[in-house]
């Protein structure tokens, strides 16, 4: 039986990961490959994609990598041109690049603010800007942008630029969805909550709990009504649904993947 994405060409940005395990981008590459997509994997550095490549090939998938800083317009245009030169089309775009920085508007310096907006929001604009004309010419395409529960509610830390950028991703996706709906392009957003990805051990624990991973995990689980944390595979399954024909009548909406966390008041 053919996979749900059989023969589709999928660009996945942020395809690497800061450590071993299931980050959102890595899991998306593997899950899409399992369903028959040919993966064009994007990251700024090659090393973080090594495990992604191995995992995709382990499930019999096809993956190519391309180094690209998705905050650089020329680099993004070159990446899209390389994908088209290799495959002739782009069926799916998953925008997964992002990262948070702590601080409200008083504590955060202006340079950090601009970096946060560039990484989390401008990157989505630039990839869509380059990919959309080609999808429109095809008369078909699916774009899945990753936001964050921080874009819809307070999640336990003052990270004003990150929250603003991720909220921007949601509204940007809605506007683009309406603009391109009649051209056969669907644009949706996955909104992950506090997942247990490799970033927890590698970065967040040091930023928030003095390196105490267990304390950070416990604090995050306490916010989740289901009482446990998902990981990048849960994000990937949501992205898979939105990229597939099962979601053919769905555009301009958000799929929240957070174990009920964003429904709580505490």
Secondary structure as GFF3:
##gff-version 3
##sequence-region A 1 266
A	DSSP	beta_strand	9	13	.	.	.	ID=ss1
A	DSSP	alpha_helix	24	34	.	.	.	ID=ss2
A	DSSP	beta_strand	38	43	.	.	.	ID=ss3
A	DSSP	three_ten_helix	47	49	.	.	.	ID=ss4
A	DSSP	alpha_helix	50	58	.	.	.	ID=ss5
A	DSSP	beta_strand	62	67	.	.	.	ID=ss6
A	DSSP	alpha_helix	73	87	.	.	.	ID=ss7
A	DSSP	beta_strand	92	95	.	.	.	ID=ss8
A	DSSP	alpha_helix	110	117	.	.	.	ID=ss9
A	DSSP	pi_helix	118	122	.	.	.	ID=ss10
A	DSSP	alpha_helix	123	138	.	.	.	ID=ss11
A	DSSP	beta_strand	141	146	.	.	.	ID=ss12
A	DSSP	three_ten_helix	149	151	.	.	.	ID=ss13
A	DSSP	alpha_helix	160	180	.	.	.	ID=ss14
A	DSSP	three_ten_helix	181	183	.	.	.	ID=ss15
A	DSSP	beta_strand	185	192	.	.	.	ID=ss16
A	DSSP	alpha_helix	198	199	.	.	.	ID=ss17
A	DSSP	pi_helix	200	204	.	.	.	ID=ss18
A	DSSP	alpha_helix	205	208	.	.	.	ID=ss19
A	DSSP	alpha_helix	213	221	.	.	.	ID=ss20
A	DSSP	alpha_helix	232	243	.	.	.	ID=ss21
A	DSSP	three_ten_helix	245	247	.	.	.	ID=ss22
A	DSSP	beta_strand	254	257	.	.	.	ID=ss23
A	DSSP	three_ten_helix	261	263	.	.	.	ID=ss24
###
